[in-house]
Amino acid sequence: HGGARLFLRFAVRRRRAPEPGEAPEQHEYVFGSYERLWHWTMALSGILLMITGIVVHNAGWAGPGALTLSVNVHNVAAGVLLVNAGLSLFYHLATRAIRQFIPHPHGLLQRALEHIEYQSRGIFMGDPHPHHEGHKLNPLQQVTYLSLLGILFPLQIVTGLLIWAIGHWPRFAAAV
């Protein structure tokens, strides 16, 4: 997807003659430094959790010592994710930035369809990005983040803590 975007961007730019006095393209950051740091910390810790989780659940695949290393890396990545999620929750509640994750119901389907069309066709053709004033996230991102942050991540955290607790307190496992 990214490779096709780059290729088509340069192909469209080559075909279009530059306007006289046209200013060079400037990048505009929609998200601040904290939000970018939060995003990449969550993404990297999530990727580490998936990779080490596969090794933990398929311990026979890897060589000797891989299981111990994977468990340790998994636990550290889980700790980083928990701390990052807690700080993020505090930040979003304290600054009321949590509102950016809640999609406005009026016209949601129409806005979502606009973004689906842009992501599936328009992005490759150089169409302008459908931006809605006052929203950093598009409707698809809002629904996805709301589902991830409100349902999937809490469920993963609770089940992960239960599995961790069972490994540390076998009597707890027997009671459950």
C-alpha positions as CSV (number, residue, x, y, z in Angstrom):
1,H,0.0,0.0,0.0
2,G,2.7,2.5,1.0
3,G,4.9,1.5,-2.0
4,A,2.0,2.0,-4.4
5,R,1.3,5.4,-2.8
6,L,4.9,6.6,-3.2
7,F,5.1,5.3,-6.8
8,L,1.8,7.0,-7.9
9,R,2.7,10.2,-6.0
10,F,5.9,10.5,-8.0
11,A,4.2,9.4,-11.3
12,V,1.4,12.0,-10.8
13,R,4.0,14.7,-9.9
14,R,6.1,14.0,-13.0
15,R,3.0,14.3,-15.3
16,R,1.9,17.6,-13.8
17,A,3.8,20.6,-14.8
18,P,4.8,22.8,-11.8
19,E,2.9,26.1,-11.6
20,P,5.0,29.2,-11.8
21,G,6.0,30.4,-8.4
22,E,4.6,27.2,-6.7
23,A,5.8,26.8,-3.2
24,P,7.4,23.5,-2.2
25,E,5.2,21.0,-0.4
26,Q,5.3,21.5,3.4
27,H,4.5,18.8,6.0
28,E,1.9,19.6,8.6
29,Y,1.9,17.5,11.8
30,V,-1.7,16.8,13.0
31,F,-0.5,15.0,16.1
32,G,1.8,16.5,18.7
33,S,5.0,14.9,20.0
34,Y,3.3,13.2,23.0
35,E,0.7,11.6,20.7
36,R,3.3,10.3,18.3
37,L,5.4,9.0,21.1
38,W,2.4,7.3,22.7
39,H,1.3,5.8,19.4
40,W,4.8,4.3,18.6
41,T,5.3,3.0,22.1
42,M,1.9,1.2,22.0
43,A,2.7,-0.1,18.5
44,L,6.1,-1.4,19.3
45,S,5.1,-2.9,22.6
46,G,2.1,-4.5,20.9
47,I,4.3,-6.0,18.2
48,L,6.7,-7.4,20.8
49,L,3.8,-8.9,22.7
50,M,2.5,-10.6,19.6
51,I,5.9,-12.0,18.6
52,T,6.9,-13.2,22.1
53,G,3.3,-14.5,22.7
54,I,3.7,-16.8,19.6
55,V,7.0,-18.1,20.9
56,V,5.6,-18.6,24.4
57,H,2.6,-20.6,23.1
58,N,4.8,-22.6,20.7
59,A,7.9,-23.1,22.8
60,G,9.0,-26.1,20.8
61,W,9.7,-24.0,17.7
62,A,12.5,-22.0,19.2
63,G,15.9,-23.2,20.4
64,P,17.0,-23.6,24.0
65,G,16.6,-20.5,26.2
66,A,14.2,-18.9,23.7
67,L,11.2,-19.5,26.0
68,T,12.8,-17.9,29.0
69,L,13.9,-14.9,26.9
70,S,10.5,-14.6,25.3
71,V,8.7,-14.7,28.6
72,N,11.0,-12.0,30.1
73,V,10.6,-9.7,27.0
74,H,6.8,-10.4,27.0
75,N,6.5,-9.3,30.6
76,V,8.6,-6.1,30.1
77,A,6.6,-5.2,27.0
78,A,3.4,-5.8,28.9
79,G,4.7,-3.5,31.7
80,V,5.6,-0.8,29.2
81,L,2.2,-1.1,27.6
82,L,0.4,-0.9,30.9
83,V,2.3,2.2,32.1
84,N,1.9,3.9,28.7
85,A,-1.8,3.1,28.7
86,G,-2.3,4.4,32.2
87,L,-0.4,7.6,31.4
88,S,-2.4,8.0,28.2
89,L,-5.7,7.5,30.0
90,F,-4.8,10.2,32.5
91,Y,-3.7,12.6,29.8
92,H,-6.8,12.1,27.7
93,L,-9.1,12.5,30.6
94,A,-7.3,15.4,32.1
95,T,-7.1,17.3,28.8
96,R,-10.5,16.2,27.6
97,A,-8.7,14.9,24.5
98,I,-10.6,11.7,24.9
99,R,-13.4,13.3,22.8
100,Q,-11.3,12.9,19.7
101,F,-11.9,9.1,19.9
102,I,-15.7,9.4,20.1
103,P,-17.3,9.7,16.6
104,H,-20.2,12.1,16.2
105,P,-23.2,9.9,15.1
106,H,-24.7,12.4,12.7
107,G,-23.4,11.6,9.2
108,L,-21.0,8.9,10.5
109,L,-21.8,6.5,7.7
110,Q,-21.4,9.1,5.0
111,R,-18.0,10.3,6.5
112,A,-16.9,6.6,6.8
113,L,-17.8,5.9,3.2
114,E,-15.9,9.0,2.0
115,H,-12.8,7.7,3.8
116,I,-13.2,4.1,2.5
117,E,-13.4,5.5,-1.0
118,Y,-10.4,7.7,-0.4
119,Q,-8.3,4.9,1.1
120,S,-9.3,2.4,-1.6
121,R,-9.0,4.6,-4.7
122,G,-8.5,8.3,-4.1
123,I,-5.2,8.0,-2.3
124,F,-3.6,6.4,-5.3
125,M,-5.0,9.0,-7.7
126,G,-3.8,12.0,-5.8
127,D,-7.3,13.0,-4.6
128,P,-7.4,15.5,-1.7
129,H,-7.7,14.0,1.7
130,P,-11.3,14.2,3.1
131,H,-10.6,16.2,6.3
132,H,-13.3,17.2,8.7
133,E,-12.7,20.3,10.7
134,G,-12.2,19.8,14.4
135,H,-11.3,16.1,14.1
136,K,-7.8,14.7,14.1
137,L,-9.0,11.2,13.5
138,N,-11.2,10.1,10.6
139,P,-14.4,8.2,11.3
140,L,-12.8,4.8,10.6
141,Q,-9.9,5.6,13.0
142,Q,-12.4,6.8,15.7
143,V,-14.4,3.6,15.5
144,T,-11.3,1.4,15.5
145,Y,-9.6,3.2,18.4
146,L,-12.8,3.2,20.4
147,S,-13.1,-0.5,19.9
148,L,-9.5,-1.2,20.6
149,L,-9.2,1.1,23.7
150,G,-12.6,0.4,25.1
151,I,-13.0,-3.4,24.4
152,L,-9.9,-5.3,23.1
153,F,-7.1,-3.8,25.2
154,P,-8.9,-4.0,28.5
155,L,-9.9,-7.6,27.7
156,Q,-6.3,-8.4,26.8
157,I,-5.0,-6.8,29.9
158,V,-7.4,-8.7,32.2
159,T,-6.7,-12.1,30.6
160,G,-2.9,-11.4,30.5
161,L,-2.9,-10.5,34.2
162,L,-5.0,-13.6,35.0
163,I,-2.5,-15.8,33.1
164,W,0.4,-14.1,34.8
165,A,-1.3,-14.5,38.3
166,I,-1.9,-18.2,37.6
167,G,1.7,-18.8,36.8
168,H,2.8,-17.0,40.0
169,W,0.1,-18.3,42.4
170,P,-0.8,-21.9,41.5
171,R,-3.4,-22.1,44.4
172,F,-5.2,-19.2,42.7
173,A,-5.4,-21.3,39.5
174,A,-6.7,-24.3,41.4
175,A,-9.4,-22.1,43.0
176,V,-10.5,-20.7,39.7
